[in-house]
Amino acid sequence: MKIFNTPSNALIKRSLDLLTRHHQNISENVSRMNDPDYKRKPTRFLDDLARAERSMRLRSSHLRHIVPDEGEGHVPEWEKGKVQLTREMADLAQNQIRYDFSSRIMRRRFEGLLQSITGRTR
């Protein structure tokens, strides 16, 4: 149905999928941090989300709306090489906050649909 398959719902679902993948990358980075030949897997959520937004052809409807950066493709130095536990834990905390926020948005959207369908409010 069209009310469930909106572009904004698809973007939220995509962000939840990306955040799940980044959580898996962080977990693997931490679990293999003592392996001398292991290279850190990147966890660049915002770059992936910007790519997803561009693929969905999101656009702003007003000049004052914020538009996503196109990104330079530049990988910071800390993203390369060895795993740093403090960096991974910081990334994990950020990832968890973003996941909670995205899931809360999705839940509120479906709560609104439920209220529209049943005609009940809290």
PyMOL commands that set and color helices and strands:
alter all, ss='L'
color gray80, all
select helices_A, chain A and resi 7-31+45-55+77-79+85-118
alter helices_A, ss='H'
color red, helices_A
deselect
rebuild
show_as cartoon
